[in-house]
């Protein structure tokens, strides 16, 4: 969407995903802690949100610059702080043709 709805109270002082402050936090997280989880919401509900994981700063910035339209919203989380074993809702291994899975393994 390339047209903004004035009823949404557009401002030059709002939060911007590519602000220097956000980019610093995102870059530092990627360099020092690991991947980020990104939720990309599309302005005025034009479709369901995309959810992605990035482990490279340049790939993240390229995605935002190439896949966004005006007004799209982004939420970013530190993968390591959110995705912990105690938060799993399911886990398992993919079986072989005999429906067996390894009890051990290097992952």
N, CA, C and O atoms as a GROMACS GRO file, in nm:
protein
  428
    1UNK      N    1   0.086  -0.117   0.000
    1UNK     CA    2   0.000   0.000   0.000
    1UNK      C    3   0.090   0.123   0.000
    1UNK      O    4   0.181   0.134   0.082
    2UNK      N    5   0.066   0.214  -0.091
    2UNK     CA    6   0.148   0.333  -0.101
    2UNK      C    7   0.074   0.458  -0.055
    2UNK      O    8   0.127   0.568  -0.066
    3UNK      N    9  -0.046   0.441  -0.004
    3UNK     CA   10  -0.126   0.554   0.041
    3UNK      C   11  -0.148   0.540   0.191
    3UNK      O   12  -0.183   0.433   0.240
    4UNK      N   13  -0.128   0.648   0.263
    4UNK     CA   14  -0.150   0.643   0.406
    4UNK      C   15  -0.290   0.694   0.439
    4UNK      O   16  -0.343   0.783   0.373
    5UNK      N   17  -0.347   0.636   0.542
    5UNK     CA   18  -0.478   0.681   0.589
    5UNK      C   19  -0.455   0.789   0.693
    5UNK      O   20  -0.397   0.762   0.798
    6UNK      N   21  -0.498   0.909   0.666
    6UNK     CA   22  -0.474   1.022   0.756
    6UNK      C   23  -0.540   1.000   0.892
    6UNK      O   24  -0.496   1.057   0.992
    7UNK      N   25  -0.644   0.918   0.898
    7UNK     CA   26  -0.710   0.888   1.025
    7UNK      C   27  -0.615   0.815   1.121
    7UNK      O   28  -0.645   0.806   1.240
    8UNK      N   29  -0.503   0.762   1.072
    8UNK     CA   30  -0.409   0.688   1.155
    8UNK      C   31  -0.307   0.778   1.224
    8UNK      O   32  -0.213   0.728   1.286
    9UNK      N   33  -0.323   0.910   1.213
    9UNK     CA   34  -0.243   1.006   1.288
    9UNK      C   35  -0.092   0.991   1.263
    9UNK      O   36  -0.016   0.966   1.356
   10UNK      N   37  -0.052   1.006   1.138
   10UNK     CA   38   0.088   0.997   1.098
   10UNK      C   39   0.170   1.109   1.162
   10UNK      O   40   0.122   1.221   1.175
   11UNK      N   41   0.292   1.077   1.202
   11UNK     CA   42   0.378   1.176   1.267
   11UNK      C   43   0.524   1.150   1.230
   11UNK      O   44   0.563   1.035   1.210
   12UNK      N   45   0.605   1.255   1.220
   12UNK     CA   46   0.748   1.234   1.194
   12UNK      C   47   0.822   1.186   1.319
   12UNK      O   48   0.939   1.147   1.310
   13UNK      N   49   0.758   1.190   1.434
   13UNK     CA   50   0.823   1.157   1.560
   13UNK      C   51   0.791   1.017   1.612
   13UNK      O   52   0.822   0.986   1.727
   14UNK      N   53   0.732   0.933   1.531
   14UNK     CA   54   0.696   0.798   1.575
   14UNK      C   55   0.814   0.702   1.573
   14UNK      O   56   0.922   0.736   1.525
   15UNK      N   57   0.792   0.581   1.625
   15UNK     CA   58   0.896   0.478   1.628
   15UNK      C   59   0.919   0.425   1.487
   15UNK      O   60   0.823   0.393   1.416
   16UNK      N   61   1.044   0.416   1.447
   16UNK     CA   62   1.081   0.371   1.312
   16UNK      C   63   1.176   0.252   1.325
   16UNK      O   64   1.275   0.260   1.397
   17UNK      N   65   1.146   0.144   1.254
   17UNK     CA   66   1.225   0.023   1.268
   17UNK      C   67   1.371   0.044   1.228
   17UNK      O   68   1.459  -0.020   1.285
   18UNK      N   69   1.398   0.130   1.133
   18UNK     CA   70   1.536   0.152   1.088
   18UNK      C   71   1.600   0.275   1.154
   18UNK      O   72   1.695   0.332   1.099
   19UNK      N   73   1.550   0.314   1.270
   19UNK     CA   74   1.613   0.426   1.342
   19UNK      C   75   1.752   0.383   1.387
   19UNK      O   76   1.777   0.264   1.407
   20UNK      N   77   1.844   0.477   1.403
   20UNK     CA   78   1.978   0.442   1.451
   20UNK      C   79   1.975   0.364   1.583
   20UNK      O   80   2.055   0.272   1.601
   21UNK      N   81   1.886   0.400   1.673
   21UNK     CA   82   1.877   0.332   1.802
   21UNK      C   83   1.837   0.186   1.784
   21UNK      O   84   1.899   0.096   1.843
   22UNK      N   85   1.734   0.162   1.704
   22UNK     CA   86   1.690   0.024   1.680
   22UNK      C   87   1.798  -0.056   1.609
   22UNK      O   88   1.824  -0.171   1.645
   23UNK      N   89   1.860   0.003   1.509
   23UNK     CA   90   1.964  -0.069   1.434
   23UNK      C   91   2.082  -0.105   1.523
   23UNK      O   92   2.142  -0.212   1.507
   24UNK      N   93   2.117  -0.018   1.616
   24UNK     CA   94   2.226  -0.048   1.709
   24UNK      C   95   2.192  -0.167   1.798
   24UNK      O   96   2.273  -0.258   1.815
   25UNK      N   97   2.071  -0.167   1.853
   25UNK     CA   98   2.028  -0.278   1.939
   25UNK      C   99   2.023  -0.408   1.859
   25UNK      O  100   2.069  -0.512   1.907
   26UNK      N  101   1.970  -0.403   1.741
   26UNK     CA  102   1.958  -0.523   1.657
   26UNK      C  103   2.097  -0.574   1.619
   26UNK      O  104   2.124  -0.694   1.630
   27UNK      N  105   2.184  -0.486   1.574
   27UNK     CA  106   2.320  -0.526   1.537
   27UNK      C  107   2.394  -0.587   1.656
   27UNK      O  108   2.457  -0.692   1.644
   28UNK      N  109   2.385  -0.522   1.772
   28UNK     CA  110   2.452  -0.573   1.892
   28UNK      C  111   2.399  -0.711   1.933
   28UNK      O  112   2.476  -0.799   1.971
   29UNK      N  113   2.270  -0.728   1.924
   29UNK     CA  114   2.210  -0.857   1.958
   29UNK      C  115   2.262  -0.965   1.862
   29UNK      O  116   2.302  -1.072   1.906
   30UNK      N  117   2.260  -0.936   1.733
   30UNK     CA  118   2.306  -1.034   1.635
   30UNK      C  119   2.455  -1.067   1.653
   30UNK      O  120   2.496  -1.182   1.638
   31UNK      N  121   2.534  -0.967   1.683
   31UNK     CA  122   2.679  -0.989   1.697
   31UNK      C  123   2.717  -1.057   1.828
   31UNK      O  124   2.813  -1.134   1.832
   32UNK      N  125   2.642  -1.030   1.935
   32UNK     CA  126   2.684  -1.076   2.067
   32UNK      C  127   2.598  -1.186   2.129
   32UNK      O  128   2.644  -1.255   2.220
   33UNK      N  129   2.476  -1.202   2.080
   33UNK     CA  130   2.386  -1.297   2.145
   33UNK      C  131   2.327  -1.402   2.052
   33UNK      O  132   2.292  -1.511   2.097
   34UNK      N  133   2.316  -1.371   1.924
   34UNK     CA  134   2.260  -1.469   1.830
   34UNK      C  135   2.145  -1.413   1.751
   34UNK      O  136   2.128  -1.291   1.743
   35UNK      N  137   2.065  -1.501   1.692
   35UNK     CA  138   1.959  -1.462   1.600
   35UNK      C  139   1.849  -1.376   1.664
   35UNK      O  140   1.835  -1.368   1.786
   36UNK      N  141   1.773  -1.312   1.576
   36UNK     CA  142   1.654  -1.236   1.617
   36UNK      C  143   1.531  -1.295   1.550
   36UNK      O  144   1.539  -1.351   1.441
   37UNK      N  145   1.420  -1.281   1.616
   37UNK     CA  146   1.290  -1.318   1.560
   37UNK      C  147   1.222  -1.189   1.519
   37UNK      O  148   1.219  -1.094   1.597
   38UNK      N  149   1.168  -1.185   1.398
   38UNK     CA  150   1.103  -1.064   1.348
   38UNK      C  151   0.960  -1.098   1.308
   38UNK      O  152   0.934  -1.195   1.238
   39UNK      N  153   0.869  -1.015   1.355
   39UNK     CA  154   0.729  -1.025   1.314
   39UNK      C  155   0.698  -0.901   1.232
   39UNK      O  156   0.708  -0.788   1.281
   40UNK      N  157   0.660  -0.920   1.107
   40UNK     CA  158   0.632  -0.812   1.013
   40UNK      C  159   0.482  -0.804   0.990
   40UNK      O  160   0.422  -0.891   0.926
   41UNK      N  161   0.421  -0.699   1.044
   41UNK     CA  162   0.277  -0.676   1.029
   41UNK      C  163   0.255  -0.578   0.915
   41UNK      O  164   0.329  -0.480   0.900
   42UNK      N  165   0.156  -0.604   0.835
   42UNK     CA  166   0.129  -0.524   0.715
   42UNK      C  167   0.023  -0.420   0.744
   42UNK      O  168  -0.084  -0.449   0.798
   43UNK      N  169   0.054  -0.296   0.705
   43UNK     CA  170  -0.029  -0.180   0.734
   43UNK      C  171  -0.174  -0.202   0.692
   43UNK      O  172  -0.204  -0.246   0.581
   44UNK      N  173  -0.262  -0.169   0.785
   44UNK     CA  174  -0.407  -0.176   0.766
   44UNK      C  175  -0.455  -0.317   0.735
   44UNK      O  176  -0.555  -0.336   0.666
   45UNK      N  177  -0.382  -0.416   0.786
   45UNK     CA  178  -0.427  -0.554   0.777
   45UNK      C  179  -0.438  -0.610   0.638
   45UNK      O  180  -0.527  -0.690   0.609
   46UNK      N  181  -0.348  -0.567   0.550
   46UNK     CA  182  -0.358  -0.612   0.412
   46UNK      C  183  -0.330  -0.762   0.396
   46UNK      O  184  -0.362  -0.820   0.293
   47UNK      N  185  -0.269  -0.825   0.500
   47UNK     CA  186  -0.249  -0.970   0.500
   47UNK      C  187  -0.198  -1.012   0.638
   47UNK      O  188  -0.170  -0.927   0.723
   48UNK      N  189  -0.187  -1.141   0.659
   48UNK     CA  190  -0.136  -1.193   0.786
   48UNK      C  191   0.010  -1.155   0.803
   48UNK      O  192   0.080  -1.134   0.704
   49UNK      N  193   0.057  -1.146   0.928
   49UNK     CA  194   0.198  -1.110   0.949
   49UNK      C  195   0.292  -1.221   0.905
   49UNK      O  196   0.258  -1.339   0.908
   50UNK      N  197   0.411  -1.181   0.863
   50UNK     CA  198   0.518  -1.275   0.836
   50UNK      C  199   0.602  -1.286   0.962
   50UNK      O  200   0.621  -1.187   1.033
   51UNK      N  201   0.653  -1.404   0.989
   51UNK     CA  202   0.742  -1.426   1.102
   51UNK      C  203   0.870  -1.490   1.050
   51UNK      O  204   0.866  -1.593   0.983
   52UNK      N  205   0.983  -1.428   1.082
   52UNK     CA  206   1.110  -1.472   1.027
   52UNK      C  207   1.217  -1.473   1.135
   52UNK      O  208   1.201  -1.411   1.240
   53UNK      N  209   1.326  -1.544   1.109
   53UNK     CA  210   1.442  -1.545   1.196
   53UNK      C  211   1.561  -1.499   1.114
   53UNK      O  212   1.584  -1.548   1.003
   54UNK      N  213   1.638  -1.406   1.168
   54UNK     CA  214   1.758  -1.355   1.101
   54UNK      C  215   1.879  -1.379   1.190
   54UNK      O  216   1.872  -1.364   1.312
   55UNK      N  217   1.990  -1.416   1.127
   55UNK     CA  218   2.116  -1.424   1.200
   55UNK      C  219   2.222  -1.335   1.137
   55UNK      O  220   2.340  -1.341   1.172
   56UNK      N  221   2.180  -1.252   1.042
   56UNK     CA  222   2.272  -1.161   0.974
   56UNK      C  223   2.209  -1.022   0.967
   56UNK      O  224   2.096  -1.007   0.920
   57UNK      N  225   2.281  -0.922   1.012
   57UNK     CA  226   2.231  -0.784   1.015
   57UNK      C  227   2.195  -0.733   0.876
   57UNK      O  228   2.087  -0.677   0.857
   58UNK      N  229   2.285  -0.751   0.780
   58UNK     CA  230   2.259  -0.701   0.644
   58UNK      C  231   2.137  -0.766   0.581
   58UNK      O  232   2.062  -0.700   0.510
   59UNK      N  233   2.116  -0.895   0.607
   59UNK     CA  234   1.997  -0.962   0.554
   59UNK      C  235   1.870  -0.905   0.616
   59UNK      O  236   1.768  -0.890   0.548
   60UNK      N  237   1.875  -0.873   0.745
   60UNK     CA  238   1.760  -0.811   0.810
   60UNK      C  239   1.727  -0.677   0.746
   60UNK      O  240   1.613  -0.652   0.708
   61UNK      N  241   1.828  -0.591   0.734
   61UNK     CA  242   1.806  -0.458   0.676
   61UNK      C  243   1.756  -0.469   0.532
   61UNK      O  244   1.665  -0.397   0.492
   62UNK      N  245   1.815  -0.560   0.455
   62UNK     CA  246   1.772  -0.579   0.316
   62UNK      C  247   1.626  -0.623   0.311
   62UNK      O  248   1.549  -0.576   0.226
   63UNK      N  249   1.587  -0.714   0.400
   63UNK     CA  250   1.447  -0.758   0.405
   63UNK      C  251   1.354  -0.639   0.432
   63UNK      O  252   1.257  -0.618   0.360
   64UNK      N  253   1.386  -0.563   0.535
   64UNK     CA  254   1.299  -0.450   0.571
   64UNK      C  255   1.289  -0.351   0.455
   64UNK      O  256   1.180  -0.304   0.422
   65UNK      N  257   1.401  -0.319   0.393
   65UNK     CA  258   1.401  -0.220   0.285
   65UNK      C  259   1.331  -0.271   0.160
   65UNK      O  260   1.272  -0.192   0.086
   66UNK      N  261   1.336  -0.400   0.133
   66UNK     CA  262   1.280  -0.452   0.008
   66UNK      C  263   1.138  -0.508   0.021
   66UNK      O  264   1.067  -0.517  -0.079
   67UNK      N  265   1.097  -0.546   0.141
   67UNK     CA  266   0.967  -0.614   0.158
   67UNK      C  267   0.864  -0.529   0.230
   67UNK      O  268   0.752  -0.576   0.253
   68UNK      N  269   0.898  -0.407   0.267
   68UNK     CA  270   0.807  -0.324   0.345
   68UNK      C  271   0.733  -0.224   0.258
   68UNK      O  272   0.781  -0.180   0.154
   69UNK      N  273   0.616  -0.189   0.305
   69UNK     CA  274   0.540  -0.078   0.250
   69UNK      C  275   0.521   0.023   0.362
   69UNK      O  276   0.538  -0.010   0.480
   70UNK      N  277   0.486   0.145   0.327
   70UNK     CA  278   0.470   0.248   0.430
   70UNK      C  279   0.372   0.202   0.537
   70UNK      O  280   0.269   0.141   0.507
   71UNK      N  281   0.405   0.231   0.660
   71UNK     CA  282   0.317   0.199   0.772
   71UNK      C  283   0.330   0.058   0.825
   71UNK      O  284   0.273   0.028   0.930
   72UNK      N  285   0.403  -0.031   0.757
   72UNK     CA  286   0.419  -0.167   0.809
   72UNK      C  287   0.484  -0.160   0.947
   72UNK      O  288   0.566  -0.073   0.973
   73UNK      N  289   0.448  -0.252   1.034
   73UNK     CA  290   0.500  -0.256   1.171
   73UNK      C  291   0.588  -0.378   1.190
   73UNK      O  292   0.563  -0.484   1.134
   74UNK      N  293   0.693  -0.361   1.271
   74UNK     CA  294   0.786  -0.468   1.299
   74UNK      C  295   0.804  -0.484   1.449
   74UNK      O  296   0.810  -0.385   1.523
   75UNK      N  297   0.811  -0.608   1.493
   75UNK     CA  298   0.843  -0.642   1.631
   75UNK      C  299   0.962  -0.736   1.625
   75UNK      O  300   0.964  -0.829   1.545
   76UNK      N  301   1.063  -0.711   1.710
   76UNK     CA  302   1.186  -0.788   1.706
   76UNK      C  303   1.216  -0.841   1.846
   76UNK      O  304   1.209  -0.767   1.945
   77UNK      N  305   1.251  -0.970   1.854
   77UNK     CA  306   1.288  -1.033   1.980
   77UNK      C  307   1.423  -1.100   1.967
   77UNK      O  308   1.465  -1.141   1.859
   78UNK      N  309   1.491  -1.109   2.079
   78UNK     CA  310   1.615  -1.183   2.090
   78UNK      C  311   1.580  -1.332   2.099
   78UNK      O  312   1.518  -1.375   2.196
   79UNK      N  313   1.620  -1.408   2.001
   79UNK     CA  314   1.588  -1.551   1.996
   79UNK      C  315   1.633  -1.623   2.123
   79UNK      O  316   1.557  -1.702   2.180
   80UNK      N  317   1.755  -1.595   2.167
   80UNK     CA  318   1.811  -1.666   2.283
   80UNK      C  319   1.733  -1.640   2.411
   80UNK      O  320   1.725  -1.727   2.497
   81UNK      N  321   1.675  -1.522   2.425
   81UNK     CA  322   1.602  -1.491   2.548
   81UNK      C  323   1.459  -1.543   2.546
   81UNK      O  324   1.396  -1.554   2.651
   82UNK      N  325   1.406  -1.574   2.428
   82UNK     CA  326   1.268  -1.618   2.418
   82UNK      C  327   1.256  -1.768   2.397
   82UNK      O  328   1.168  -1.833   2.453
   83UNK      N  329   1.344  -1.823   2.317
   83UNK     CA  330   1.335  -1.964   2.278
   83UNK      C  331   1.422  -2.049   2.370
   83UNK      O  332   1.538  -2.077   2.340
   84UNK      N  333   1.365  -2.088   2.480
   84UNK     CA  334   1.434  -2.169   2.580
   84UNK      C  335   1.365  -2.304   2.590
   84UNK      O  336   1.246  -2.318   2.559
   85UNK      N  337   1.440  -2.405   2.634
   85UNK     CA  338   1.382  -2.539   2.644
   85UNK      C  339   1.254  -2.540   2.726
   85UNK      O  340   1.159  -2.612   2.693
   86UNK      N  341   1.249  -2.462   2.834
   86UNK     CA  342   1.129  -2.463   2.919
   86UNK      C  343   1.007  -2.400   2.852
   86UNK      O  344   0.896  -2.410   2.904
   87UNK      N  345   1.027  -2.333   2.737
   87UNK     CA  346   0.915  -2.273   2.665
   87UNK      C  347   0.864  -2.358   2.550
   87UNK      O  348   0.767  -2.323   2.484
   88UNK      N  349   0.930  -2.471   2.525
   88UNK     CA  350   0.888  -2.557   2.413
   88UNK      C  351   0.744  -2.602   2.430
   88UNK      O  352   0.698  -2.628   2.541
   89UNK      N  353   0.675  -2.609   2.320
   89UNK     CA  354   0.541  -2.667   2.323
   89UNK      C  355   0.540  -2.806   2.259
   89UNK      O  356   0.446  -2.882   2.276
   90UNK      N  357   0.647  -2.837   2.185
   90UNK     CA  358   0.662  -2.970   2.125
   90UNK      C  359   0.808  -2.988   2.088
   90UNK      O  360   0.879  -2.891   2.064
   91UNK      N  361   0.852  -3.112   2.084
   91UNK     CA  362   0.988  -3.144   2.042
   91UNK      C  363   0.989  -3.289   1.997
   91UNK      O  364   0.905  -3.368   2.039
   92UNK      N  365   1.082  -3.324   1.914
   92UNK     CA  366   1.093  -3.462   1.869
   92UNK      C  367   1.192  -3.472   1.756
   92UNK      O  368   1.245  -3.372   1.709
   93UNK      N  369   1.216  -3.594   1.713
   93UNK     CA  370   1.308  -3.622   1.604
   93UNK      C  371   1.231  -3.688   1.491
   93UNK      O  372   1.129  -3.753   1.514
   94UNK      N  373   1.278  -3.671   1.370
   94UNK     CA  374   1.212  -3.730   1.255
   94UNK      C  375   1.255  -3.876   1.241
   94UNK      O  376   1.374  -3.904   1.240
   95UNK      N  377   1.159  -3.968   1.231
   95UNK     CA  378   1.192  -4.111   1.228
   95UNK      C  379   1.243  -4.159   1.093
   95UNK      O  380   1.222  -4.096   0.989
   96UNK      N  381   1.312  -4.274   1.099
   96UNK     CA  382   1.356  -4.339   0.975
   96UNK      C  383   1.243  -4.424   0.920
   96UNK      O  384   1.130  -4.417   0.969
   97UNK      N  385   1.271  -4.504   0.818
   97UNK     CA  386   1.168  -4.587   0.754
   97UNK      C  387   1.110  -4.692   0.848
   97UNK      O  388   1.000  -4.742   0.825
   98UNK      N  389   1.184  -4.726   0.955
   98UNK     CA  390   1.135  -4.824   1.053
   98UNK      C  391   1.064  -4.756   1.170
   98UNK      O  392   1.030  -4.820   1.269
   99UNK      N  393   1.043  -4.626   1.158
   99UNK     CA  394   0.978  -4.545   1.260
   99UNK      C  395   1.061  -4.537   1.389
   99UNK      O  396   1.006  -4.528   1.498
  100UNK      N  397   1.195  -4.542   1.374
  100UNK     CA  398   1.286  -4.531   1.487
  100UNK      C  399   1.354  -4.395   1.486
  100UNK      O  400   1.379  -4.336   1.381
  101UNK      N  401   1.385  -4.347   1.607
  101UNK     CA  402   1.461  -4.221   1.622
  101UNK      C  403   1.578  -4.247   1.716
  101UNK      O  404   1.571  -4.337   1.800
  102UNK      N  405   1.686  -4.170   1.704
  102UNK     CA  406   1.800  -4.191   1.793
  102UNK      C  407   1.775  -4.135   1.932
  102UNK      O  408   1.716  -4.028   1.947
  103UNK      N  409   1.820  -4.208   2.033
  103UNK     CA  410   1.813  -4.157   2.170
  103UNK      C  411   1.924  -4.056   2.195
  103UNK      O  412   1.911  -3.966   2.277
  104UNK      N  413   2.034  -4.072   2.123
  104UNK     CA  414   2.149  -3.983   2.136
  104UNK      C  415   2.170  -3.915   2.002
  104UNK      O  416   2.096  -3.936   1.906
  105UNK      N  417   2.273  -3.834   1.997
  105UNK     CA  418   2.308  -3.771   1.871
  105UNK      C  419   2.376  -3.637   1.894
  105UNK      O  420   2.360  -3.576   2.000
  106UNK      N  421   2.450  -3.594   1.796
  106UNK     CA  422   2.517  -3.465   1.804
  106UNK      C  423   2.434  -3.365   1.726
  106UNK      O  424   2.411  -3.383   1.606
  107UNK      N  425   2.390  -3.259   1.792
  107UNK     CA  426   2.306  -3.158   1.727
  107UNK      C  427   2.363  -3.020   1.747
  107UNK      O  428   2.306  -2.922   1.699
   0.00000   0.00000   0.00000
